[in-house]
Amino acid sequence: MQLKAWGIIITLWQNLLNFFFQPLVLIMILSLTIGLWRGGRLSELAELVSLKKWELILTAFLIQCVLATLGEKGLTFLIWAGPPLHILSYVLLLIVIWYNRPIKGFSFIGVGIFLNFLVILANGGHMPVWVEGAIQAKLKGILPLLQSKTYVLHSALTEQTRLKFLSDIIVLPPPYPRPKVLSPGDIIIAVGLFILIQQWMLKKDPGKI
């Protein structure tokens, strides 16, 4: 029992580490670097804690991280509990977008999240992944998970998949350090995140935005 618990903790930690190599995190680093080059100030980002309902972002992230961790361990209760929890995580993110919609950049992020939400909702709580794209990105380790009923975050894209054009079909292959298959919604979120950081770092000089 203790070994199993430690295995779950280690997997959770690995998923948290993987988060920091996600494209969105690298977009944040790029935007921060460009913001500094343009004369922006990191201190301005401190006011992002004033975002309304920001705690829901953390909650949504934790839900998805736990779903990934427990799904990889094959816990069967996720077959019925996982999909609604995955959908709930996106509902929480959309609530944050709604409360902060006047902020420049949030509209882009909101569109991207909504597109991801649509395709996940249309496919029973799973984000479909183009299998050939995953192979191109050398993500062969994810292929068994796409067939697993307990790993609810993603599933294999098939002929029965709804809204295929919104699925994970855009390949980000090596030499990118963490190869991925992205959705159109992910790309839009990345653009919105870049704009949001620029807006806040340079907000004392609106003419630079």
Buried (B, 14 or more C-beta within 10 A) or exposed (E): EEEEEEEBEEBBEEBEEEBEEBBBBBBBEBBBEBBEEEEBBEEBBEEEEEBEBEEBBEBBBEBBBBBBBBBBBEBEEBEEBBBEBBBBBBEBBBBBBEBBEEBBBBBBBBBBBBBBBBBBBBBEBBBBBBBEBBBBBEBEEBEEBBEBEBBBBBBBBEEEBEBBEBBBBBBBEEEEEBBBBBBBBBBBBBBBBBBBBBBBBBBEEEEBB
